[in-house]
């Protein structure tokens, strides 16, 4: 009901208004929303945590080798600021744990949480790895060594160093018995190493797997070498024949493994036939040459001779001669010695001779040996008054 004099009240009407956008505007809005979403995505972390180790030579070539210095490069990324923990142990099939301090193994030097990393990082260290074989590396990026965090793992196989050893030469080429000779042992090694060598008569067992197990005589007992190398042991053997030279190249003190060997080579010790270059009859008293010997005037005749090829030390020298009556005799003596140092017993107090038998057109020989008294020999020789008696006597009394 409307009172008089009052104005009629208008009923409020709710009007809906629809905003109409042109099609071009709608397309621009969609593009804008996509761009905003992309910016939000870029603002989020663009990388996950990662750690790895590369083992290289100084020149940058990948080569994880034990017992020689190598460059270890520890690199990776961290989404936030964290500490880097690295442990290692021989690979045995077990995986890395989630708590760094509880993980078995050894800390890699400088990586027990010493380094705080964020974003991309990289560290380099020169390390000489002390064992060959596969090793498991465990990495953690964590706030502390007692934090529980998913580990990252890597297995690196360290190879043993390579090398070679051999007999490169011998001087003289064919040594004689009791003659000193020089062997040249040579080769190469990738890591510090030691040379071992022995010598013994051939014909026995082959060279042993290790130096300590071989029965030969020492030539080299751990000479330190590195890179290309040569070493020159000197030896002497008293008997002719073939000899076996055994060689080993082993690691230095911290590496007991065999790098190369055993390498075996055979050498020859030969006794050449002696060759006399000069021979002359001399007066035993005056040592003068006798162009002619008159029986009755010269009681004793001595022989002076020189060798173009020397006989073996301590060998017998036999001189054949005819008497004035035409009988043939031989003189056998132990007169040759040229050892340096002199042998302890250059001559043995034994007389050796042979009996020849001719019967029914056949020739036989019988070798005999009779011991004798050295002092009686010296006394008998002293009565002959021959040159050089004192030095001769000293040799027999050694």
Order of alpha helices (4+ residues) and beta strands (2+ residues): alpha-beta-beta-beta-beta-beta-beta-beta-beta-beta-beta-beta-beta-beta-beta-beta-beta-beta-beta-beta-alpha-alpha
